Amino acid sequence: MKTTAAKIVSLVMMLSLLFTLSACSDLFSTTDYPTVDKLKQAIELNTNPAGKTVNVTVQSTIPDAAQGFIIQEGGFNFCLPSDPGVVPGDKIKLKITGCTRQTDAYYVTCQKA
């Protein structure tokens, strides 16, 4: 009887630990630019962001734009080749392949990371 109870307690503790670690997975992920503001600062310092990653909070989307699927946040238009399945309010990690500035907006070509 004691071994069965010990096994159940061990299983519950292991599952609790697993859920705790999965909830904290964002703490262990690495992103070159944790916010769009950090990306903007880097671009203004003439840093090339190609090959780096950025965390984006979706403000709005343009699904059928000439540049592909566009995710907008704070003056940035993140252009993806296909729909990543996001809606406003979602957070997404993107890998940057290129960046241009036109007037007051940035156009960032990228892929879902």
Backbone hydrogen bonds in HBPLUS format (Angstrom, degrees):
<---DONOR---> <-ACCEPTOR-->    atom                        ^
c    i                          cat <-CA-CA->   ^        H-A-AA   ^      H-
h    n   atom  resd res      DA  || num        DHA   H-A  angle D-A-AA Bond
n    s   type  num  typ     dist DA aas  dist angle  dist       angle   num
A0005-ALA N   A0001-MET O   3.16 MM   4  6.42 163.7  2.18 149.6 153.6     1
A0006-ALA N   A0002-LYS O   2.92 MM   4  6.06 154.9  1.99 146.2 153.7     2
A0007-LYS N   A0003-THR O   2.93 MM   4  6.05 151.8  2.01 140.7 148.0     3
A0008-ILE N   A0004-THR O   3.02 MM   4  6.28 156.0  2.08 147.6 153.8     4
A0009-VAL N   A0005-ALA O   2.97 MM   4  6.18 163.9  2.00 150.2 154.4     5
A0010-SER N   A0006-ALA O   2.90 MM   4  6.05 157.9  1.95 145.2 151.8     6
A0011-LEU N   A0007-LYS O   2.91 MM   4  6.08 157.0  1.96 145.8 152.0     7
A0012-VAL N   A0008-ILE O   2.96 MM   4  6.17 161.4  1.99 151.9 156.5     8
A0013-MET N   A0009-VAL O   2.97 MM   4  6.15 158.8  2.01 148.3 154.2     9
A0014-MET N   A0010-SER O   2.93 MM   4  6.11 157.5  1.99 148.8 154.9    10
A0015-LEU N   A0011-LEU O   2.95 MM   4  6.14 160.8  1.99 150.0 155.2    11
A0016-SER N   A0012-VAL O   2.94 MM   4  6.09 154.8  2.00 145.1 152.3    12
A0017-LEU N   A0013-MET O   2.99 MM   4  6.19 157.0  2.05 146.1 151.9    13
A0018-LEU N   A0014-MET O   2.94 MM   4  6.15 156.9  1.99 146.9 153.5    14
A0019-PHE N   A0015-LEU O   2.94 MM   4  6.19 163.2  1.97 152.5 155.8    15
A0020-THR N   A0016-SER O   2.97 MM   4  6.14 155.9  2.03 145.7 152.8    16
A0021-LEU N   A0017-LEU O   2.95 MM   4  6.15 163.2  1.98 152.4 156.3    17
A0022-SER N   A0018-LEU O   2.98 MM   4  6.16 155.5  2.04 147.6 154.7    18
A0023-ALA N   A0019-PHE O   3.02 MM   4  6.14 146.9  2.13 142.4 150.7    19
A0024-CYS N   A0020-THR O   3.20 MM   4  6.42 135.6  2.41 138.8 150.0    20
A0024-CYS N   A0021-LEU O   3.22 MM   3  5.11 130.7  2.48  92.2 105.0    21
A0025-SER N   A0022-SER O   3.38 MM   3  5.11 163.0  2.41 102.3 102.8    22
A0027-LEU N   A0024-CYS O   2.93 MM   3  5.55 145.8  2.05 117.6 126.9    23
A0028-PHE N   A0025-SER O   3.07 MM   3  5.37 142.3  2.22 105.0 115.2    24
A0033-TYR N   A0053-THR O   2.90 MM  20  6.16 145.2  2.02 148.5 159.4    25
A0055-ASN N   A0033-TYR O   3.07 MM  22  6.58 149.9  2.17 163.5 167.7    26
A0039-LEU N   A0035-THR O   3.30 MM   4  6.67 151.2  2.39 140.1 147.7    27
A0040-LYS N   A0036-VAL O   2.90 MM   4  6.20 157.2  1.95 150.8 156.8    28
A0041-GLN N   A0037-ASP O   2.98 MM   4  6.25 156.3  2.04 147.1 153.0    29
A0042-ALA N   A0038-LYS O   3.08 MM   4  6.29 157.2  2.13 144.5 150.1    30
A0043-ILE N   A0039-LEU O   2.97 MM   4  6.26 158.9  2.02 152.8 158.4    31
A0044-GLU N   A0040-LYS O   2.94 MM   4  6.15 158.3  1.99 150.3 156.2    32
A0045-LEU N   A0041-GLN O   3.13 MM   4  6.35 127.0  2.42 136.4 149.7    33
A0045-LEU N   A0042-ALA O   3.13 MM   3  5.10 137.0  2.32  94.8 107.1    34
A0047-THR N   A0042-ALA O   2.96 MM   5  5.29 159.9  2.00 151.7 150.2    35
A0046-ASN N   A0043-ILE O   2.91 MM   3  5.00 149.6  2.00 113.5 114.8    36
A0052-LYS N   A0049-PRO O   3.00 MM   3  5.53 156.0  2.06 143.4 144.1    37
A0051-GLY N   A0096-ILE O   2.73 MM  45  5.44 168.0  1.75 148.8 149.1    38
A0096-ILE N   A0052-LYS O   2.84 MM  44  5.61 165.7  1.86 173.1 177.6    39
A0054-VAL N   A0094-LEU O   2.91 MM  40  5.42 149.5  2.01 149.6 159.5    40
A0094-LEU N   A0054-VAL O   2.91 MM  40  5.42 167.4  1.92 157.4 160.1    41
A0056-VAL N   A0092-ILE O   2.80 MM  36  5.32 167.1  1.82 161.2 165.8    42
A0092-ILE N   A0056-VAL O   2.82 MM  36  5.32 157.3  1.88 153.9 161.8    43
A0058-VAL N   A0090-ASP O   2.81 MM  32  5.45 159.4  1.86 164.4 169.4    44
A0089-GLY N   A0058-VAL O   2.73 MM  31  5.26 161.6  1.76 144.9 149.4    45
A0059-GLN N   A0072-GLN O   2.90 MM  13  5.64 156.8  1.96 168.6 174.3    46
A0072-GLN N   A0060-SER O   2.86 MM  12  5.26 173.6  1.87 156.5 155.5    47
A0062-ILE N   A0070-ILE O   2.85 MM   8  4.95 152.9  1.92 140.9 146.4    48
A0070-ILE N   A0062-ILE O   2.94 MM   8  4.95 172.6  1.94 138.7 141.2    49
A0065-ALA N   A0068-GLY O   3.16 MM   3  5.15 127.6  2.45 159.2 154.1    50
A0068-GLY N   A0065-ALA O   3.06 MM   3  5.15 161.6  2.09 107.1 112.6    51
A0069-PHE N   A0080-LEU O   2.88 MM  11  5.11 151.8  1.96 156.8 158.1    52
A0080-LEU N   A0069-PHE O   2.77 MM  11  5.11 174.4  1.78 158.1 160.0    53
A0071-ILE N   A0078-PHE O   2.89 MM   7  5.01 157.4  1.94 138.0 145.0    54
A0078-PHE N   A0071-ILE O   2.78 MM   7  5.01 172.0  1.79 159.2 156.4    55
A0073-GLU N   A0076-PHE O   3.10 MM   3  5.31 156.4  2.16 142.6 149.1    56
A0076-PHE N   A0073-GLU O   2.95 MM   3  5.31 148.2  2.05 117.1 127.3    57
A0106-TYR N   A0075-GLY O   2.95 MM  31  6.33 161.3  1.98 159.0 165.3    58
A0077-ASN N   A0106-TYR O   2.75 MM  29  5.97 153.7  1.82 157.3 166.3    59
A0108-VAL N   A0077-ASN O   2.85 MM  31  6.07 165.2  1.87 151.5 156.5    60
A0079-CYS N   A0108-VAL O   2.69 MM  29  5.86 154.9  1.75 147.2 156.2    61
A0110-CYS N   A0079-CYS O   2.99 MM  31  6.02 161.0  2.02 159.7 156.4    62
A0090-ASP N   A0087-VAL O   3.01 MM   3  5.81 164.7  2.04 151.2 154.4    63
A0113-ALA N   A0093-LYS O   2.89 MM  20  5.48 168.1  1.90 139.0 139.9    64
A0095-LYS N   A0111-GLN O   2.73 MM  16  5.26 167.5  1.74 162.1 165.9    65
A0111-GLN N   A0095-LYS O   2.88 MM  16  5.26 149.6  1.97 142.9 152.6    66
A0097-THR N   A0109-THR O   2.73 MM  12  5.46 176.9  1.73 148.9 148.1    67
A0098-GLY N   A0109-THR O   3.28 MM  11  5.10 145.7  2.41 140.1 134.8    68
A0109-THR N   A0098-GLY O   2.94 MM  11  5.10 139.7  2.11 125.2 137.3    69
A0100-THR N   A0107-TYR O   2.90 MM   7  5.26 154.4  1.97 144.1 152.7    70
A0107-TYR N   A0100-THR O   2.78 MM   7  5.26 170.2  1.79 158.2 161.5    71
A0102-GLN N   A0105-ALA O   2.88 MM   3  5.47 165.5  1.90 166.2 170.6    72
A0105-ALA N   A0102-GLN O   2.93 MM   3  5.47 168.4  1.94 138.9 141.9    73
